[in-house]
């Protein structure tokens, strides 16, 4: 009975810190947008991924006189893995390199990315389950590390 209770509490805790909707997986971050991005970027670089770009949408909006809550996107990847996805379904290239979105709303900071299962369904990827699982595991690990206290 105690094990069941602990398991229930574990899943309840996860539901408050991560959510998935409409093909996105989201984690609440205890850090600011800038700090979450810096942490994520440092972790990604430390793992040998390539960072292609960081886009600060709030800064770009301000340049044209518009307001936007903090919103940043990092594009990163590993061509050895991304190429394998494109070999299974070339249209996957439209969603590569991988992207992580970090936003703030109502004083909460969120880190989000496309669920690899969503991409699998979107692009009808077949025969690449091991690659999808690898991408899913990597995105989850990188995200959790970036928001860890």
N, C-alpha and C positions, 0 to 999 in steps of 0.2 A: 504494500500500500504506500509506504514511504517513497519507494522508487517511482511509482506512478505520479505521486504528488510532485516530486522533484522534476520529473519529465514534463509535467504540465506547466510548472513554473518556468522551466527552461524555454519551452515554446512560447509562452506568454511574453517572456523577456525579449525573445527574438522579434516577435510581432511589433513591439514598441520601437525597435531600433532599425528594422529593415522592412521594406514593403516592396511588393511587385505589382505593377498595374500597367496595362497597355504596353507590354513589352519592355518596361523599365524595371530595373532593380534599384531601390533607393535605400540609403543608409543615412541616419541622422548623425551629424558630426558635432562634437562638443567644441569645435574650434571655429574661428571665423572663416569666411570664404578664402581669404588670402592665405591664412595658415593651413587650411585643409589642402589648398592647391599646392602650396610649397611642400608640405609633407608628402602628398601623393607624387609630385614630380620627383622629389629626391628619392623616394622608394623605387619608382619606375627606373630612374637612371641607375640607381644602385644595383638593380636586377639585370642591367644590360639591355633594356629596351631602348628604342629610339624615340625621342620626343620630337615630333614634327612641328608642332606649334602649340601655343597657348593663346587663346582668344579671350579678351576681356570685353564682353558685350556691354557692360555698364560704362566702361571708358569710351567705347565707340559711340554709344548713345549720347554721352555727354558732349562729344565733339560736334554733334549735329543739334545740340540744344534740347535733347530729350532725356527724360529721367527713366531709369531702370534700376530695379533692385540688383544687388551684386549677383553677377552671372558670369561664370568663366567656364571655358571648355578646353580640355587638353586633348590633343590628338597624339597618339603614341602607338607603337606596335613593335612586332618582331616579324620581319619578312618571311622567316622560315615557317611560321605558323599561319600568317595571313595568306601566303601564297598557296598553302595546302587547302585552305578554305576556298580560294578562288579556283583551284583545280577541280574541286568538287562541284562548284556552282560559280561560274565567272561573274554573275550579277552581284555576288557578295561584295565585289569591289566598291559598289556604291556606299557600303557601310564600313569600309575600311579606309584608313587605319582606325583602330579602336578609338572611341571617344568616351571621356568621362566629363559629366556636367556637374559643376558645383554651384549651388544657388543659395540664396537666403530669402526666406519668406516668414513673416510673422515672428521674427526673432529666432527662427530655426534655420540651421544650415544643413543642406542636403547634398549628398554625393550620389550621383545616379549614372547608370550606364544601360545600354541595350542588353536585354537578356539574350544570351547566345541561343537559347531554345526558340525565342521569337525570331531571331535571324534565320535559324534552321528552317522554321516553317515559312517565313517570308520568302526565302530563296529556294525552297524545295530541295534543300541540301540532303543528299543521300550518300551513305557510305563513309561519312566523316564523323561518326559519333565520337570517336576517340579525340579528334581535334576539337570538336564542340565542347566536350567535357574538359579538355585541357584549358581552353579559353575561359570557360565558365569558372573553373577552379582558380585560375590566375587572377581574373577580375575580382572574384570574391576575396581572395587573399590580399591582393593589393589594396582594395577598398577598406577592408577591416583593419589592415595595418595603418592606413592613413588616418583613421578615426579613433584608433586605440589611445587610451589615456596612459 
